[in-house]
Amino acid sequence: MKKLTVLLAVALTAMASLIGIGVGTADAAGKVPLGGGSGILILKGGNTASACTVTTVGRPTSGSHRGELIAVTAGHCGTPGQRVFSERYQQRGQIGTIAYSASDIDVAVIKLDASRVRPVSTVNGVTIRGVDTRAPQFPTVLCKTGRTTGKTCGVNWLSTGGRHISQMCVIEGDSGSPVVVGDRLVGMVNAYYFLSCIGPETGTSIKTILDRLNRTGYGAFKPV
């Protein structure tokens, strides 16, 4: 999916928080609620950022990053070292940093600041209570919630090679959106073909994502 580049007040907000002008700390304001479907902004430099969507928030239970609070999103949303802010709660400051990004399956891992983030399982009408690694088949109806188009659903046309192709409406900024069947996470949104919201949409399966997390120190990931 084409990356959505936006002008932000984030850089100025972050600077203000560093020098203590007009912006409280995250603890003072309360933790940022974050879950699958939450909008995020990844600073690219200057006053520009990519707007994307969180796939899920949770913790690996094995590997070198065991116990860390992390979020998953699309790989094209950012590169390691880039700072991440909540789109809705920009004034509360940085909530994480891109720790890993892979272009081959288009997935990224955000290391979250647990002192600033409160994981949630429901965002804008989509609830994640677990994962289902089975590939969805036609005519299963898939749903997603994204920072641009909210909750949309559509029939799944095909699953092949660790990806799905569906009729869900997606637009720029929905990259990373959680794809669910009921309350089970089955994948993420990565792109659309031809026309936004007409599609079709395509994304990576949760099995492919989990296999990569297992190989990169984020083993046995569990959504919070």
C-alpha positions, 0 to 999 in steps of 0.5 A, spaced: 500 500 500 502 506 498 505 510 504 501 516 507 505 521 509 502 527 513 505 533 516 505 533 524 505 537 530 509 531 533 516 533 532 514 540 536 510 536 541 516 532 542 521 537 543 516 541 548 516 535 552 523 535 552 524 542 555 517 542 559 513 547 555 506 546 556 506 538 555 505 533 561 508 526 561 505 520 559 504 518 566 501 524 568 496 524 562 495 516 563 497 511 559 496 511 551 491 505 550 493 501 544 491 495 540 490 492 534 486 497 530 490 503 533 492 509 529 500 510 529 505 515 526 512 513 525 517 519 524 521 520 518 525 526 519 523 533 520 515 534 520 513 528 516 511 521 518 507 515 516 500 514 518 499 506 519 495 501 523 497 497 529 496 489 528 496 487 535 500 488 541 502 483 546 509 479 549 513 474 546 514 468 551 520 466 549 526 468 545 531 474 546 525 479 547 521 475 552 517 479 556 517 485 552 511 489 550 511 490 543 506 491 537 506 489 530 505 493 524 506 493 516 514 493 514 513 498 509 511 503 515 518 504 518 525 502 519 529 500 525 530 506 530 524 510 527 520 513 533 513 511 534 507 516 536 500 514 537 496 518 532 490 520 537 494 521 543 500 525 540 501 530 546 503 524 550 509 523 547 513 517 544 510 510 545 515 506 542 521 505 537 521 500 530 525 495 532 525 490 526 522 491 519 522 486 514 520 487 506 520 480 504 513 479 508 512 486 510 512 486 517 515 490 523 516 490 530 515 496 535 518 496 542 513 499 546 515 503 552 510 499 557 510 505 562 506 509 557 502 504 553 496 500 556 494 494 551 487 493 549 484 488 546 478 492 542 479 498 538 473 501 534 469 494 534 474 489 532 476 485 538 482 480 538 482 474 543 487 470 540 490 467 533 488 462 528 493 460 524 489 456 519 489 460 512 482 463 511 478 460 505 473 462 500 467 465 502 469 466 509 468 473 511 474 477 513 474 484 517 479 489 519 479 496 523 484 501 520 486 508 522 483 511 515 477 507 514 475 504 520 471 497 521 470 494 514 468 487 512 469 483 505 469 476 502 476 472 502 477 470 495 484 466 496 489 464 501 496 462 498 503 463 499 502 466 506 497 471 504 490 472 503 486 476 497 479 479 500 474 484 498 475 489 504 475 496 503 482 499 505 485 506 503 492 509 505 494 508 512 490 502 513 497 498 512 498 494 518 490 493 520 488 487 524 484 482 519 480 477 523 475 472 523 470 473 529 475 475 535 481 471 532 487 474 528 488 471 522 493 476 518 494 483 517 493 488 511 499 490 507 496 493 500 490 493 495 490 492 488 488 497 482 483 502 486 482 503 494 476 501 497 474 497 491 481 493 491 482 487 492 486 488 498 491 483 500 495 482 506 500 477 510 497 471 514 498 471 522 502 464 521 507 467 516 508 473 521 508 468 527 514 464 524 518 470 523 517 473 530 519 466 532 526 466 528 527 473 530 527 473 538 520 474 539 518 467 540 511 464 542 508 471 541 501 472 545 496 478 544 495 482 550 
